[in-house]
Amino acid sequence: MKWKMTLGCAGAAMAVALGAPAVIGQQRAIRTVSNISAQDKASGAKQHPELLKEFGGAYAGPQARYVETVGRRIAVQSGLSNAQGDFTVTLLNSPVNNAFAIPGGYVYVTRQLMALMNDEAELAGVLGHEVGHVAAQHGQRRQKAAQRNAIGGALLGALAGAFLGDSGLAGVVQKGIGTGSQLLTLKFSRTQEYEADDLGIRYLASAGYDPRALSSMLASLAAQSSLDAQLSGNAHSMPEWASTHPDPASRVNRALQAAQATRSAATTRNRDAFLTAVDGVLYGDDPKQGVIDGNRFRHPDLRLAFTAPSGFGMENGTDAVSISGSGGQAQFSGGASAGSLDAYVSAVFARLGGNSGGAPQGEVQRTTINGLPAAWRTVRASTQSQQVDATVFAYDFGGKYYHFLLLTPAGQGVGPFAPLVESMQRLSAQDAAAIRPRRVQVVTVKAGDTVQSLAKRMAYTDYPLERFLTINALGRDATLRPGARVKIVTN
């Protein structure tokens, strides 16, 4: 997590991602463009560094080179260009399951989504789906709608116009009260998702891959979505991928039918090559950006830690940690070092209003939390449908300030987030040093190994079996064959 006062939101109108469920229907002709225009190249080149910044940067290492090779191979199947060098394929250092593409030949997939895959064809299928969105110009068609609906998530929606009416809307969107950088991705219509699925499947077939790979990847994503809901302890809470790309399970059978319709006899999956490539990739949070273990967040570099209330889920982004549940939503960020703590609280409110008109009036209150000087202020905010309380609760870490932005029903103030704000504490040097990254490790099944015995080697105390089954696309009754290779996650 790169902490700073201002949170950016780059490329919101153009990012393209796996999206809403598609209905089963007959295949039809899909209109696509046949080249990468100079305008698209210029636009993509401008957005590329901004997207890298928002999604944790490019992931370095052999995995990145492998993804680039596969991505370029599948991208040329689109007809956008016959030159593989016209495509920039990037593996992102993000712990969120996501993939997207933008016009200009830029294609992205996160290391977390790569870790969920089980063969090269699945990787090619996901990247092909994203290229399909670009080839069909779905981003351009949705750009105006995206500008009208740039606020994605309850927290952003509730705060729109809360301080300065519609005049503050752009500031709220750009200055970051959302659920992190993943709000860059867009939702597409069912028809558009249908088209992107079909194009991705056709690209798989024309590249010589098993066209059924996209269906199996969607099945893994459905399983991951279900697991994430279990991990959050909230059946109504979904991970960021699932919230912007609802119900991948409903697309599994449709994608399989579309694969069969290609009449391709290709069965290439390249599982061994993929497992060799994914071995050692970082899994989950990068300690440099802080880590989430259960309901606790720890940042070894910033030397701080806090705990989410029971029933609330957390998501770690490049610039912020989002905390959400039925009782409200919150975001943790900061890192400024100038001015007083009181001035910092006022500055946060002012930024939410787009820096036009100043901060809303209200008294800043002071307290001490676990030895840390703290200050907070609550403001009543009116939206189109309701009133809410918006609270900035800030801490002084020796001249550097960090804060929670809390949103609760009107009259509750800090309300359900009292345990959260009271849990903030300094992290000891010993505890900080003990935080180590998790990585994917590919192991060979030995005689006597079972899904249960291998699951015990997972670097998790909660749901180790479910995690093992999900990343390997296995059922609970699966029998492992000696000599086969599977993935585990270790420290």
ZAMARGU-4260 file (C-alpha; in steps of 0.2 Angstrom, whole numbers, plus 5000, padded with zeros to 4 digits):
<rodrens>
0) 5000/5000/5000 | 5007/5016/4994 | 5000/5029/5007 | 4996/5046/5001 | 4983/5059/5005
5) 4975/5060/4988 | 4969/5044/4980 | 4968/5043/4961 | 4956/5034/4950 | 4964/5033/4933
10) 4956/5027/4917 | 4939/5024/4924 | 4930/5026/4908 | 4940/5014/4898 | 4945/4999/4909
15) 4937/4983/4903 | 4935/4968/4914 | 4926/4951/4915 | 4908/4956/4919 | 4890/4952/4921
20) 4882/4935/4918 | 4878/4931/4900 | 4862/4922/4895 | 4862/4906/4885 | 4858/4909/4867
25) 4862/4905/4849 | 4879/4911/4842 | 4878/4926/4831 | 4890/4938/4821 | 4899/4950/4832
30) 4905/4966/4825 | 4923/4969/4829 | 4936/4982/4824 | 4951/4976/4813 | 4965/4987/4819
35) 4973/4997/4833 | 4971/5015/4829 | 4984/5028/4832 | 4971/5037/4843 | 4969/5021/4854
40) 4988/5018/4855 | 4990/5036/4861 | 4976/5034/4874 | 4982/5017/4880 | 5000/5024/4882
45) 4993/5038/4893 | 4983/5027/4904 | 4995/5013/4906 | 5006/5020/4919 | 4991/5027/4928
50) 4984/5009/4929 | 5000/5002/4934 | 5000/5014/4949 | 4982/5010/4954 | 4985/4991/4953
55) 5001/4989/4963 | 5013/4990/4949 | 5019/4977/4937 | 5024/4961/4944 | 5042/4957/4940
60) 5050/4939/4937 | 5048/4924/4926 | 5029/4924/4928 | 5027/4941/4920 | 5037/4935/4905
65) 5026/4920/4903 | 5010/4929/4904 | 5016/4941/4891 | 5020/4927/4879 | 5004/4919/4881
70) 4994/4935/4881 | 5002/4941/4865 | 4999/4924/4857 | 4980/4925/4860 | 4979/4944/4857
75) 4984/4942/4839 | 4969/4930/4836 | 4958/4945/4838 | 4964/4953/4821 | 4967/4969/4830
80) 4985/4967/4824 | 4996/4953/4817 | 5011/4959/4826 | 5013/4952/4843 | 5024/4967/4848
85) 5009/4979/4846 | 5002/4971/4862 | 5008/4976/4880 | 5003/4962/4892 | 5006/4965/4910
90) 5005/4954/4925 | 4999/4966/4940 | 5005/4965/4958 | 4988/4964/4965 | 4980/4952/4977
95) 4963/4954/4969 | 4956/4942/4956 | 4954/4953/4941 | 4959/4955/4922 | 4955/4969/4910
100) 4961/4977/4894 | 4960/4995/4887 | 4961/5000/4869 | 4978/5002/4861 | 4984/4985/4864
105) 4985/4985/4883 | 4980/4969/4892 | 4981/4965/4911 | 4979/4951/4923 | 4983/4951/4941
110) 4995/4938/4950 | 4980/4933/4961 | 4969/4928/4946 | 4984/4919/4939 | 4986/4909/4955
115) 4968/4903/4953 | 4971/4896/4936 | 4977/4878/4933 | 4983/4878/4915 | 4989/4889/4901
120) 4973/4888/4891 | 4963/4896/4906 | 4975/4910/4906 | 4973/4912/4887 | 4954/4911/4889
125) 4954/4925/4902 | 4965/4936/4892 | 4956/4932/4876 | 4939/4938/4884 | 4947/4954/4889
130) 4954/4957/4871 | 4936/4953/4865 | 4929/4967/4874 | 4941/4979/4866 | 4939/4971/4848
135) 4920/4973/4850 | 4923/4991/4856 | 4913/4988/4872 | 4923/5001/4882 | 4919/5015/4869
140) 4900/5010/4869 | 4899/5011/4888 | 4910/5026/4891 | 4896/5038/4892 | 4886/5027/4904
145) 4902/5024/4914 | 4904/5043/4916 | 4886/5044/4923 | 4889/5029/4934 | 4907/5032/4940
150) 4902/5029/4958 | 4903/5011/4961 | 4898/5005/4978 | 4887/5010/4992 | 4900/5021/5001
155) 4903/5032/4985 | 4884/5032/4981 | 4879/5038/4999 | 4892/5052/4999 | 4888/5059/4982
160) 4883/5076/4985 | 4884/5074/5003 | 4895/5089/5007 | 4893/5101/4992 | 4879/5094/4982
165) 4882/5089/4964 | 4897/5101/4963 | 4907/5090/4974 | 4903/5074/4965 | 4919/5074/4954
170) 4929/5077/4969 | 4922/5063/4979 | 4925/5051/4964 | 4942/5056/4961 | 4948/5058/4978
175) 4944/5041/4984 | 4931/5035/4996 | 4928/5020/4986 | 4933/5002/4988 | 4950/5005/4982
180) 4958/5005/4964 | 4947/4990/4958 | 4933/5003/4955 | 4942/5006/4939 | 4933/4991/4931
185) 4917/4993/4922 | 4901/4983/4922 | 4895/4978/4904 | 4878/4972/4898 | 4874/4953/4897
190) 4875/4954/4878 | 4892/4962/4879 | 4898/4948/4891 | 4891/4935/4880 | 4900/4943/4865
195) 4917/4944/4875 | 4915/4926/4881 | 4911/4920/4863 | 4926/4930/4856 | 4938/4923/4869
200) 4932/4906/4865 | 4935/4908/4847 | 4952/4915/4850 | 4956/4900/4860 | 4951/4888/4846
205) 4960/4898/4833 | 4976/4898/4843 | 4975/4879/4845 | 4970/4879/4864 | 4955/4869/4871
210) 4941/4881/4869 | 4933/4874/4885 | 4946/4882/4895 | 4936/4898/4898 | 4921/4888/4905
215) 4933/4879/4918 | 4940/4896/4923 | 4923/4903/4926 | 4919/4888/4937 | 4935/4892/4947
220) 4930/4910/4949 | 4912/4905/4955 | 4920/4893/4968 | 4932/4907/4973 | 4917/4919/4975
225) 4908/4907/4986 | 4924/4905/4996 | 4926/4923/4998 | 4909/4925/5005 | 4913/4912/5018
230) 4929/4920/5023 | 4921/4937/5025 | 4908/4930/5036 | 4894/4939/5027 | 4884/4929/5014
235) 4879/4946/5006 | 4897/4952/5005 | 4907/4948/4989 | 4925/4951/4984 | 4929/4965/4972
240) 4929/4953/4957 | 4912/4946/4961 | 4904/4963/4964 | 4910/4970/4947 | 4907/4953/4939
245) 4892/4945/4946 | 4888/4927/4946 | 4901/4918/4935 | 4893/4902/4939 | 4878/4906/4927
250) 4890/4908/4913 | 4899/4891/4915 | 4887/4880/4905 | 4884/4894/4892 | 4903/4895/4889
255) 4904/4876/4887 | 4891/4876/4874 | 4899/4890/4865 | 4915/4880/4865 | 4906/4865/4858
260) 4899/4876/4844 | 4917/4880/4838 | 4918/4861/4833 | 4937/4863/4837 | 4946/4847/4841
265) 4960/4856/4850 | 4963/4849/4867 | 4979/4859/4872 | 4979/4865/4890 | 4998/4866/4893
270) 4995/4862/4912 | 5013/4857/4916 | 5021/4873/4908 | 5008/4884/4917 | 5012/4876/4934
275) 5030/4877/4931 | 5028/4896/4928 | 5016/4900/4942 | 5027/4891/4955 | 5033/4904/4967
280) 5021/4918/4962 | 5016/4930/4977 | 4999/4925/4984 | 4988/4937/4993 | 4993/4953/5001
285) 5011/4960/4997 | 5018/4964/5014 | 5025/4980/5007 | 5006/4985/5005 | 5001/4978/5022
290) 4992/4961/5025 | 4975/4955/5030 | 4974/4940/5041 | 4956/4936/5046 | 4949/4952/5053
295) 4966/4960/5057 | 4976/4972/5046 | 4995/4974/5049 | 5007/4985/5039 | 5026/4981/5043
300) 5033/4996/5035 | 5021/5008/5043 | 5021/4999/5059 | 5003/4999/5063 | 4988/4987/5065
305) 4970/4987/5067 | 4955/4974/5068 | 4939/4975/5059 | 4923/4972/5069 | 4914/4955/5068
310) 4904/4953/5053 | 4914/4966/5042 | 4925/4961/5028 | 4941/4969/5023 | 4949/4972/5006
315) 4967/4979/5004 | 4970/4990/4989 | 4985/5000/4983 | 4981/5016/4992 | 4968/5011/5005
320) 4960/4997/5015 | 4941/4995/5013 | 4930/4988/5027 | 4912/4984/5024 | 4897/4976/5031
325) 4878/4978/5034 | 4881/4991/5047 | 4891/5003/5037 | 4907/5005/5026 | 4924/5012/5030
330) 4941/5016/5022 | 4958/5018/5030 | 4971/5028/5021 | 4982/5043/5024 | 5001/5047/5026
335) 5002/5066/5027 | 5014/5074/5038 | 5011/5093/5037 | 5000/5103/5049 | 4991/5098/5065
340) 4979/5083/5068 | 4964/5094/5068 | 4969/5102/5052 | 4972/5085/5044 | 4954/5080/5049
345) 4947/5096/5041 | 4958/5093/5025 | 4951/5076/5023 | 4933/5083/5023 | 4938/5097/5011
350) 4946/5085/4999 | 4930/5074/4999 | 4921/5090/4993 | 4933/5092/4979 | 4942/5107/4988
355) 4928/5119/4983 | 4919/5128/4997 | 4930/5121/5011 | 4927/5108/5024 | 4909/5107/5032
360) 4908/5115/5049 | 4909/5105/5065 | 4920/5103/5081 | 4935/5091/5080 | 4936/5081/5096
365) 4952/5074/5103 | 4956/5058/5112 | 4970/5045/5114 | 4969/5027/5107 | 4982/5015/5113
370) 4994/5029/5117 | 4991/5037/5100 | 4984/5055/5099 | 4968/5054/5089 | 4955/5066/5083
375) 4938/5064/5075 | 4923/5074/5068 | 4906/5068/5062 | 4896/5077/5049 | 4878/5074/5044
380) 4876/5071/5026 | 4860/5071/5015 | 4859/5060/5000 | 4845/5059/4987 | 4837/5044/4997
385) 4843/5046/5015 | 4854/5054/5028 | 4870/5047/5034 | 4884/5051/5046 | 4901/5053/5039
390) 4916/5052/5051 | 4934/5056/5049 | 4944/5047/5063 | 4963/5051/5062 | 4978/5046/5072
395) 4995/5054/5074 | 5010/5042/5072 | 5024/5054/5077 | 5020/5067/5064 | 5012/5056/5051
400) 4993/5055/5050 | 4982/5041/5045 | 4963/5040/5046 | 4947/5030/5044 | 4933/5037/5034
405) 4917/5030/5041 | 4899/5030/5034 | 4885/5024/5045 | 4866/5027/5046 | 4861/5045/5052
410) 4862/5047/5071 | 4875/5033/5073 | 4891/5042/5071 | 4906/5030/5074 | 4892/5017/5079
415) 4897/4999/5074 | 4915/5005/5070 | 4919/5009/5088 | 4929/4993/5090 | 4938/4997/5073
420) 4944/5014/5078 | 4948/5008/5096 | 4959/4994/5089 | 4972/5005/5081 | 4989/5002/5088
425) 5008/5003/5084 | 5015/4987/5078 | 5031/4981/5087 | 5047/4978/5078 | 5046/4960/5082
430) 5028/4958/5075 | 5033/4968/5059 | 5048/4957/5056 | 5037/4941/5058 | 5026/4946/5043
435) 5031/4936/5028 | 5024/4935/5011 | 5014/4919/5005 | 5018/4911/4989 | 5011/4898/4977
440) 5021/4882/4978 | 5019/4868/4966 | 5021/4851/4974 | 5021/4833/4967 | 5008/4821/4974
445) 5016/4806/4983 | 5008/4790/4987 | 4996/4792/5002 | 4993/4810/4999 | 4975/4816/5000
450) 4967/4833/4998 | 4965/4833/5017 | 4984/4830/5020 | 4990/4842/5007 | 4977/4855/5014
455) 4986/4855/5030 | 5001/4862/5022 | 4992/4877/5017 | 4998/4893/5026 | 4981/4897/5033
460) 4972/4892/5049 | 4955/4896/5043 | 4947/4886/5029 | 4963/4877/5023 | 4954/4863/5014
465) 4942/4874/5005 | 4956/4885/5000 | 4966/4870/4993 | 4951/4863/4984 | 4947/4880/4976
470) 4965/4885/4969 | 4966/4867/4962 | 4948/4866/4955 | 4945/4850/4965 | 4930/4843/4973
475) 4930/4837/4991 | 4929/4819/4985 | 4944/4821/4973 | 4957/4807/4973 | 4974/4813/4970
480) 4985/4803/4958 | 5004/4800/4963 | 5015/4810/4952 | 5002/4823/4948 | 5006/4841/4952
485) 4995/4853/4963 | 4997/4870/4971 | 4998/4874/4989 | 5001/4891/4997 | 5015/4893/5009
490) 5025/4906/5019
</rodrens>
